[in-house]
Amino acid sequence: MTTAKTTGTATLTDGVRAEATIDLAALRANVVALRQRINGPAVMATVKSDAYGHGALRCAREAVAAGATWLGTAMPEEALALRAGGIGPEQARILCWLWTPGGPWQQALHADVDISISGRWALDELLEAVRATGRPARVHLKADTGLGRNGCQPHDWADLVAAALRAEAAGMLRVVGLWSHFAAADEPGHPSIQAQLDSFAAAVASAESAGVRAEVRHLANSPATLLLPQSHYDLVRTGLAMYGLSPVPEVGGPADFGLRPVMSLTTRLALVKEVPGGHGVSYGHHYTTPGTTTLGLVPVGYADGVPRHASNAGPVQIAGKWRTVAGRVAMDQFVVDLGGDTPEVGEEVLVFGTGERGEPTAEDWARAAGTIAYEIVTRIGGRVPRRYVGGTAQ
């Protein structure tokens, strides 16, 4: 039998090398806070990439319990897994937006998944699946309003809308959504923001004048949900913010938006030893001890998702003190200089958490690695077990 030991804001199950604790009560509270903030539009809980590393099915259930009526996935396999996990269309609509030729169109139709279409090739493949299954599709037409990624360019928009409306008239689909995605909503004042707002308004007006009667128009991602109320339309797509991390750290941290981080990552010291001054540490000796000191071995590495770019920079908390990665992060482990302290082997190491008791956060790691908090939580690998606390949804 294993038990969970509590230190600060994290817990670590006895006998476990490392563990990501997922606070589902915090996730539900974040969804409620976001719903209150937007005051009207529906909420899509974005659970792509295994819910940003938090566990898609568990997080989807809790988000729906907290009032999200839509779920968002990138890959069709992610959407199908949610339906297979018991989330039916009566509980939440699921939108899938990243399709490739030969994708599982028929399976998505059978599972009642909403499908995003950005070009004629995709519409043609979808209609083949409709003919094969006899099941009409629910389609969201995506406009490229300036991100330059997925989405239909303005010069092709009228043709795509017309083709979709012809298929709708034939009873093969319903255009239920019109949408796009921001390029720089996390950079207040960026000139692309207003340009995309204007472009999306024009795309919507064009489609509606052609006869589209969409259920939802949606443009806002997490930063736009927090900062751009004019972008909310009928539905907002909340990703990082739902997991309690700020998508706009230069504007405010999670608490400034009424959010609380959902994931904490904890491990334990595997070795503590005294070394002399001038001792090289880890590959390449990019850190050398300045004098006699103690080193602690932390048994997680880049195979677990700890970014190698945080070598000599990533922070952890051990026995209430911040320590910094000493030398390179290796595949399975890294070292910290304990400065002469001698905590016991097995002492918990809080890699990141909520920050409420002074521990590092995912944002601290993002800054140390020169990346964004999205990547820090999403990259925590499958060999780190997830432990869920505070759940209510079945």
C-alpha positions in Angstrom: 0.0 0.0 0.0 1.3 3.5 -0.9 0.5 6.7 0.9 1.0 10.3 0.0 3.4 12.5 1.9 2.6 16.2 2.0 5.2 19.0 1.8 4.2 22.5 1.2 1.7 22.6 -1.7 2.8 19.3 -3.2 2.3 15.6 -2.4 4.4 12.6 -3.4 3.3 9.1 -3.1 5.7 6.9 -1.1 7.9 4.8 -3.3 7.3 6.9 -6.4 10.3 8.5 -8.2 8.4 11.5 -9.4 4.8 12.5 -9.7 2.6 15.2 -11.2 -0.2 16.1 -8.9 -3.3 17.4 -10.8 -5.6 19.5 -8.7 -9.0 19.0 -10.3 -10.7 21.3 -7.8 -8.5 24.1 -9.1 -9.3 23.3 -12.6 -13.1 23.5 -11.9 -12.6 26.8 -10.1 -10.6 28.2 -13.0 -13.4 27.3 -15.4 -15.9 29.0 -13.2 -13.7 32.1 -12.9 -13.4 32.3 -16.7 -17.1 31.9 -17.2 -17.8 34.7 -14.7 -15.2 36.9 -16.5 -16.8 36.6 -19.9 -20.4 36.7 -18.6 -22.4 35.2 -21.4 -20.5 33.4 -24.2 -20.1 29.6 -24.0 -16.7 28.1 -22.9 -14.7 25.6 -24.9 -12.3 23.7 -22.7 -9.2 23.0 -24.9 -7.9 19.6 -24.0 -5.6 18.9 -26.9 -2.1 17.4 -26.2 -3.5 15.4 -23.3 -5.0 18.5 -21.8 -1.6 20.3 -21.9 -0.1 17.3 -20.1 -2.7 17.2 -17.3 -4.8 14.2 -18.6 -7.4 14.8 -21.3 -10.3 12.7 -20.1 -10.1 13.6 -16.4 -9.8 17.3 -17.2 -12.5 17.2 -19.8 -15.0 15.7 -17.3 -14.2 18.2 -14.7 -14.4 21.1 -17.1 -17.8 20.0 -18.2 -18.9 19.6 -14.6 -17.8 23.2 -14.1 -19.9 24.5 -17.0 -17.9 24.1 -20.1 -20.2 23.1 -22.9 -17.6 22.6 -25.6 -14.3 20.6 -25.7 -11.5 21.4 -28.2 -9.0 19.0 -29.6 -6.3 19.3 -32.3 -6.1 15.7 -33.5 -9.2 13.6 -34.4 -7.8 10.8 -32.3 -8.0 13.0 -29.3 -11.7 13.8 -30.0 -12.5 10.1 -30.6 -10.8 9.2 -27.3 -13.1 11.6 -25.4 -16.2 10.1 -26.9 -14.9 6.6 -26.2 -14.3 7.7 -22.6 -18.0 8.4 -22.2 -18.4 12.1 -22.9 -21.4 12.1 -25.2 -22.7 15.0 -27.3 -25.5 15.6 -24.8 -22.7 16.6 -22.3 -20.4 18.6 -24.6 -19.8 19.3 -28.3 -16.3 18.4 -29.3 -14.5 20.3 -32.1 -11.5 18.9 -33.8 -9.4 21.2 -36.0 -6.2 19.6 -37.3 -7.0 17.2 -40.2 -4.7 15.6 -42.7 -5.5 13.7 -45.9 -6.9 10.3 -45.2 -8.0 11.1 -41.7 -10.7 9.3 -39.7 -13.6 11.3 -41.1 -16.1 8.4 -40.9 -15.2 7.6 -37.3 -15.6 11.3 -36.4 -19.0 11.4 -38.0 -20.1 8.3 -36.1 -18.8 9.9 -32.9 -20.7 13.1 -33.5 -17.6 15.2 -33.5 -17.7 18.7 -35.0 -15.1 19.1 -37.8 -13.1 22.2 -38.7 -12.6 22.8 -42.5 -10.0 25.2 -43.8 -9.9 24.2 -47.5 -11.6 22.5 -50.4 -9.6 19.3 -50.2 -10.8 18.7 -46.6 -14.4 19.5 -47.5 -14.2 17.0 -50.4 -12.8 14.3 -48.2 -15.4 15.0 -45.5 -18.2 14.8 -48.1 -17.0 11.4 -49.2 -17.3 10.2 -45.6 -20.8 11.7 -45.4 -21.8 9.7 -48.5 -20.3 6.5 -47.1 -21.9 6.8 -43.6 -25.1 8.6 -44.4 -24.4 10.9 -41.5 -24.5 14.7 -42.0 -21.5 16.6 -40.7 -21.3 19.5 -38.3 -18.8 21.9 -39.8 -16.9 24.9 -38.5 -15.3 27.0 -41.3 -12.0 28.4 -40.3 -10.7 31.7 -41.7 -7.1 32.7 -41.8 -7.3 36.2 -40.5 -3.6 36.7 -40.2 -2.0 33.9 -38.3 -0.8 32.3 -41.5 -1.2 28.8 -40.2 -4.4 26.8 -40.7 -7.5 28.5 -42.0 -8.8 29.7 -45.4 -7.2 32.8 -46.9 -9.6 35.7 -47.7 -9.2 35.2 -51.5 -10.5 31.6 -51.2 -13.1 32.3 -48.5 -16.1 33.0 -50.7 -15.5 29.8 -52.7 -15.2 27.6 -49.6 -18.3 29.2 -48.1 -20.3 28.6 -51.3 -19.2 25.0 -51.5 -20.2 24.4 -47.9 -23.6 26.0 -48.5 -24.2 23.8 -51.5 -23.4 20.7 -49.4 -25.7 22.1 -46.7 -28.5 22.6 -49.2 -28.0 18.9 -50.2 -28.5 17.8 -46.6 -24.9 16.7 -46.2 -23.7 19.0 -43.5 -24.6 22.0 -41.4 -22.3 25.0 -41.1 -22.5 25.4 -37.3 -19.4 27.5 -36.7 -17.3 30.3 -38.1 -13.9 30.8 -36.5 -10.3 31.9 -36.5 -7.2 32.2 -34.2 -5.1 35.1 -33.0 -1.4 35.4 -33.7 -0.4 37.8 -31.0 -3.3 38.2 -28.5 -0.7 37.7 -25.8 1.0 40.9 -26.8 -1.3 43.9 -25.9 -1.2 46.6 -28.5 0.3 44.4 -31.2 -0.9 45.7 -34.6 -2.1 42.3 -35.8 -4.8 42.2 -33.1 -7.0 44.9 -34.5 -6.2 43.7 -38.1 -7.4 40.2 -37.2 -10.5 41.5 -35.4 -11.4 43.4 -38.6 -10.6 40.5 -40.8 -12.7 38.1 -38.8 -15.6 40.5 -38.7 -15.4 40.7 -42.5 -15.2 36.9 -42.9 -18.3 36.5 -40.7 -20.2 39.2 -42.5 -19.3 37.7 -45.9 -20.4 34.2 -44.8 -23.6 35.4 -43.3 -24.5 37.5 -46.3 -24.1 34.3 -48.4 -26.5 32.4 -46.2 -24.5 30.9 -43.3 -26.5 30.8 -40.0 -23.8 29.5 -37.6 -24.6 28.5 -34.0 -21.3 29.9 -32.8 -18.7 32.4 -34.0 -15.4 32.1 -32.1 -12.1 33.9 -32.1 -10.8 34.2 -28.6 -8.1 32.0 -27.2 -6.9 32.3 -23.5 -5.1 35.7 -23.8 -8.0 37.1 -25.8 -10.5 35.7 -23.2 -8.7 37.6 -20.5 -7.8 40.8 -22.3 -10.1 41.3 -25.4 -13.8 41.3 -24.6 -14.6 42.5 -28.1 -13.3 39.1 -29.4 -15.6 36.9 -27.3 -18.5 36.5 -29.8 -20.5 33.4 -28.9 -17.8 31.1 -27.6 -14.3 31.4 -26.1 -11.6 28.7 -26.3 -9.8 28.5 -23.0 -6.5 26.5 -23.0 -3.6 27.6 -20.7 -5.8 29.8 -18.5 -8.0 26.8 -17.6 -5.0 25.1 -16.3 -4.3 28.0 -14.0 -1.3 29.6 -15.8 -1.2 33.1 -17.2 -1.0 33.3 -21.0 0.0 36.9 -20.5 2.7 36.9 -17.7 3.9 40.3 -18.6 0.4 41.6 -17.8 -0.4 39.5 -14.7 0.1 36.2 -13.0 -2.6 33.6 -12.4 -3.8 35.2 -9.2 -4.4 38.5 -11.0 -7.0 36.8 -13.1 -8.5 34.6 -10.4 -6.7 31.5 -11.5 -4.7 28.8 -9.7 -2.2 26.5 -11.3 -3.5 22.9 -11.6 -0.2 20.9 -11.9 2.6 20.4 -9.4 5.7 18.3 -10.2 7.5 16.6 -7.3 10.3 14.2 -7.0 12.8 13.3 -4.2 16.6 13.5 -3.7 18.3 10.3 -4.9 21.8 11.1 -3.5 23.4 13.8 -1.3 27.2 14.0 -1.1 30.1 16.3 -0.2 32.5 17.4 -3.0 35.6 19.6 -3.0 35.9 22.9 -4.6 36.7 22.9 -8.3 34.7 19.7 -8.9 33.0 19.5 -12.3 29.3 18.7 -12.4 27.4 16.8 -15.1 28.2 16.5 -18.8 30.7 19.0 -20.2 31.5 20.4 -16.7 29.4 23.6 -17.4 29.3 24.0 -13.7 32.2 23.8 -11.3 31.8 24.0 -7.6 33.2 27.3 -6.2 34.3 25.6 -3.0 33.6 22.6 -0.8 29.9 22.0 -0.9 27.2 19.4 -1.1 25.4 18.2 -4.2 22.0 16.7 -4.5 20.9 14.4 -7.2 17.4 14.9 -8.6 16.1 11.9 -10.5 14.2 13.6 -13.4 15.6 14.8 -16.7 14.7 15.7 -20.2 13.2 12.3 -20.8 10.6 13.3 -18.2 10.1 16.8 -19.8 12.6 18.8 -17.7 13.9 21.2 -20.4 17.7 20.9 -21.1 17.7 24.6 -21.9 17.2 25.2 -18.2 20.7 23.8 -17.5 22.4 26.0 -14.8 19.1 27.9 -14.5 16.1 25.8 -13.5 14.8 26.4 -9.9 13.6 23.8 -7.4 12.6 24.0 -3.8 14.2 21.6 -1.3 13.5 21.9 2.5 12.0 25.3 1.9 15.0 26.7 0.0 15.3 27.5 -3.7 18.1 25.7 -5.4 19.3 25.9 -9.0 20.2 23.2 -11.5 24.0 22.9 -11.4 25.3 22.0 -14.8 23.5 20.3 -17.6 20.1 18.6 -17.3 20.7 15.0 -18.4 18.2 12.5 -19.8 17.1 11.1 -16.4 18.6 13.4 -13.8 20.1 16.7 -12.8 22.2 18.0 -9.9 21.7 21.0 -7.6 24.3 22.6 -5.4 23.0 22.4 -1.8 25.6 24.9 -0.6 26.8 22.7 2.3 23.3 21.7 3.5 22.7 18.0 4.1 19.1 17.1 3.6 18.3 13.4 3.8 18.2 11.2 0.8 14.5 11.0 -0.1 13.8 14.6 0.8 11.1 15.9 -1.5 12.1 18.2 -4.3 9.3 20.5 -5.6 10.2 21.2 -9.2 7.2 23.5 -9.7 3.8 24.2 -8.1 1.3 26.9 -7.4 3.9 29.3 -6.0 1.6 30.0 -3.0 4.2 28.9 -0.5 7.3 30.3 -2.3 8.0 27.3 -4.6 9.0 27.8 -8.2 6.2 27.8 -10.8 5.9 26.6 -14.4 6.4 30.3 -15.4 9.7 30.4 -13.5 10.9 27.3 -15.4 9.7 28.9 -18.7 11.8 31.9 -18.0 14.8 29.8 -17.0 14.5 27.8 -20.2 13.7 30.7 -22.5 10.3 29.3 -23.4 6.6 29.6 -22.4 4.7 28.0 -19.6 2.6 26.1 -22.2 5.6 24.0 -23.1 6.7 23.3 -19.5 3.5 21.6 -18.5 2.8 20.0 -21.9 6.2 18.3 -22.1 6.0 16.5 -18.8 6.3 12.9 -20.1 4.3 9.7 -19.7 6.8 8.1 -17.4 5.8 10.6 -14.7 2.6 9.3 -13.3 -0.3 11.7 -12.7 -2.1 11.7 -9.3 -5.5 13.4 -9.3 -6.9 15.1 -6.3 -10.1 17.1 -5.8 -12.1 15.4 -8.5 -15.9 15.2 -8.5 -16.9 14.3 -12.1 -17.5 10.6 -12.9 
